[in-house]
Amino acid sequence: MNFVLSSLSEGLLWSIMAIGVYLTFRILDIADMTAEGAFPLGAAVVVSQIQAGTNPWIATLLALFAGMVAGLVSGMLHTKMKIPALLTGIVTLTGLYSINIKIMGSVPNLSLGDSSTVFKQLASLGLTNEGAVFSFSLACLLLVCLVLTLLMKTEIGLVLRSTGDNIPMSEANGVNVDTMKIVGYMISNGLIALCGSLFAQNDGFSDVTSGTGTIVVGLSAVIIAEVLIHDLTIGGRLLSIGIGAIVYRLIILNIYEIPNLDQNLVRLFNAILLALVLFAPELQKRLKIRGLKLRNE
């Protein structure tokens, strides 16, 4: 039971990062690699701050803010310096590698030891560690979905969505698309850093390489959600990403259960899985397979 609960909790935690990837990948139509630098940034900030005596809740918020700053940098590079989006993310994550190490005191990884975390504080209320992680990750996912759903229904949210759909039309209607892109970058990477901070508190340490492969997890969760369930409102789509992240996590766990699996091949299996996930929408069209439809168009 604890194993299942732990797997669900990890899937829910990953879903927060996947929603961040969704904002740039689907809403803004931008392939942003900053995620692989923002994730360990959140982990580095929260662990270093907790070790310095900062309250874990405040340290988590600081990690969120740090991710937004990273998103601001990427947004400025892309919009003001006209660097292509993919290269922008690579430039930012490369710079963040050194910044993350400096934040952790010039070491590649940093342990929390016996320091307090948001999960330990919740566990002190009578929950098990697995129960605390599950409860908080679920509450965090629901809160993120609620806030983003409300935001997307405001004028700013509608303008943000129109920027990704049709830039020329948005500009013709007086929208400052550069500003909207920067806002999208900031929200996206803030959520990714928040996810990194929660994983660091759950694992008990931060590592400068922990962001490697996060973009794969995020994209896989988004595509799986879109393949499984069609025609959702923005709020429903955000929640479905949580389901996609859980499904992806369970698939990965089954891969690890393969007898005599060479651990050096794990990343190869991840790459193959991502390729299959990305091919799934096209396969659906060819085979005329219809996903679950939850609302009428």
N, C-alpha and C positions, 0 to 999 in steps of 0.2 A: 504493500500500500504506500509506504514511504517513497519507494522507487517511482511509482506512478505519479505521486504528488510532486516529487522533485522534478520529474520530466515535464509535467504540466507547468510548473512554476518557471522553469527555464524557457519554455515556449512562450509564456506570457511576457517574460522579461525581454525576450528577443523581439516580441511584437512591437514594443515601444520604439526600438531601433528601426524596425521594418516600416513603421508608419512614417518615421523621419525620411527614410529612403523613398517611400511612396510620394511624399510631398514634392521632391525634386524630380523623380523619375516619371511620375504620371501627371501631377498638377502643373509643374513648370516645364515638363518635357526636356529635362536636363539630366545628363549622366554625370553625377557628382561623386568623385572619388574621395572627397574630403572625409567621408564617413570613416575610412580606415585610419584617419588621424584623429578625428573627433572622439571616437570610442575610447582609445587609450588616454586621451586628454581628460575626459571625464573621470576615468579611473585614477589617473595620476593626481588630479586636483583633490578628489574626495579623500584618498588615502593620506596624502601629505597634510591636508587640513585637519583630518581627524587625529593624526599623530601629533599635530601642533596644539591639540586641545580644543579645537572647534567642535561645536555641537554637530552630531552627524546629520541632522536635518538641515542645518545651515550649510554644512559642507556639501550636501547633495545639491542644494540650490546654487551654490557657487560653481559646481561642476556644470550645471545646466547653463549658467551664465557664460562660463568659459567656452562651452560649445557654440553658443550664439556668437561670441566674438570670433571664433574660428570661421563660422559661417559668414560673418560680416567681411572678413578678409577675403574669402573665396568670392563672395559676391562683388566686392570692389575690384578684384583682379579681373573677373569676367566682364563686368559691365563698364568699368571705367578704363581699364587697360586693354579691353577687347581681346583677352586671351581666350581661346576656345574652352568650352566648359570642361571637357575631359582633361585637358592639360592644366586647367586651373586647379582641379582637385588634386592632381599629381603634385603640382608645385606646393600647395598648402600642406598636404600630408607629409611631404618630404621635410618641410620646415618644422612641422609639428613633432617630428621624431626627436629632433634636438631639444625642442622646447619641453616636451614631456619628460625627457631625461633630466633636464635642469630642474623642473618642478619636483621631481622625486629625489633631488639632492645628488645629482650626477651619478645615479645608479640605474641600471636597466629595469630593476624590479624592486618593489617595496612592500613589506608585509605589514598588515594591521596588528598582528599579534593579538593581545587580549583587549584591544581598544573597543569601545562601544560602537555599534552600528545601528542603523534604523531597524534592522531585522532583530538584533539582540534586544533592543528596547521593546519591540513588539512582543518578542518571546517572553520577556519578563512579566507580561500581562497574563501569562498562563498558556500561551500557545507553544506548540512544538516549533523547532526551527523550520521544518518543512512547511508547517501551517502558517508561520509568520511570513515566509517568503511568498507562498501562494496567495495569501490574503492581501499582502501589500502590492504584489505585482498585478493582481486582478483589479484592485482599487485604483492603482496608478493607470492601468490601461483604460478603465472606464472613464476616469477623470480626463485623461488626454483626449479620448474620443469625444467626450462631451464638450470640452473647451474648443477643440478644433471644429466640431460640427457647428457650434454657435458662431465661431469666427467666420466660417465659410459662408454663413448666411447673412453676414454683415456686408456693407458696401466694400470694405477692404478685402474680404474673402472672395466676393464675386469678381472684383477686379483682378485679384491674384489668379483665380481660375481662368479668367478670360485672357490673361497674359500668356498662360501656357497654351491655350487653345488657338489663339490667333493674334500674334503680335502686331501685324499691320493694322488690323481692325481696332485693337486696343489703343494704339498710338493715334489713330484717326479720331478716336473718341476722347482724346486728351489725357490718356493714362500714361503716367511716367513708368514705363515698363522696367527701366533699370532699378528704380526703387522697389517695385514689386518683386523683382528677382532677388534683390538683396534680402528683403523680408522673408521670402521663401527659403533662401539659404540659411538664414539665422534660425528660423523655427526648426527646420530640418536637422541641422547639426546640433542645436540645443537638445533636441530629443535623443539624438544618437549619443551625445555626451552623458545625458541623464541615464541612459541604458548602461553605458560603460561604468558609471559610478555605482549603480546598483549591483552590477555583476562583480565589481571589485569588493563591495561590502559582503556579498554572498560568498565569494571565493576566499576572501581574507587577504587579498594582495592585489597589487596593480603591476602590470608588465607592459613594457614599451611596445612589444610585438602583439599585444592582445587584439589589436584592431585588424590583423591580417585575416582576410576572408569574411569580414562583417558585411561587405557589400554583397557577397554571394548569398548570405543568409537572408538579407533584406530583400533582394530581388526575388529569391526563391519563394519567400513568404507571400510577397505581393502577387506573383504569377499564379501560385497555387490557389490563392484566394479568388483570383479572377476566373480561373478555370473551373473551380468548384461551384461558385455561386455567381449568377449573372444579374444584371439590372437592379443594382442597389442604389439607394440614396447615398450621399456622402457619408452620413453617420454609419449606415449599415456597412459600407465598404471598409471604413476604418476598423470596425469591429471584426469584419471577416478576415482582415489581415492577421488578427490575433489567432484565428482558427488556422490560417495558412502557416503561421509561425510554429504552432503546436504540431501540425501535421509534418512539417519539415523536420522538426526536432525528433519526432518519433521515427521518421525514416532514417535519420542519421544514427539513432540509437540502435536500430536494427542492423545497420551496416557494421557498427562496432561489435555486434553479437555474432558476426560471421566467424565460424571456427578457424583458428590458425591464421587470422587476418594479419598481414604484414602492415604494421603501423605506418610504414613509409608510403603505403598506397592509399592512405585515408584521403589525402587531398586530391588524389586522382579520382577517387570515387565521388568526392564532393563536386569536382569539375564536371564529371559525367552526369551527375544528378542535376546540376544547374542547366547543362545543355538540354537534358530531357525535359526539364520544367519549362525552359524557354521555347522548346519545340511543341509543347503541349497545346497551346492555342491554335497553331497551324494544323496539328493533328486533329484537333476537334473539328476544324473546318472541313478537312479532307474526308473524315469519317462521318461528318454531319452528326456529331455527338453534341447534345445540348446539356449544359450544366444546369444546376438547380436554379430555378427562377423564382424570386421571392416577391416580385411586384410587377404590375402591368406597366408597360411603357405609356 
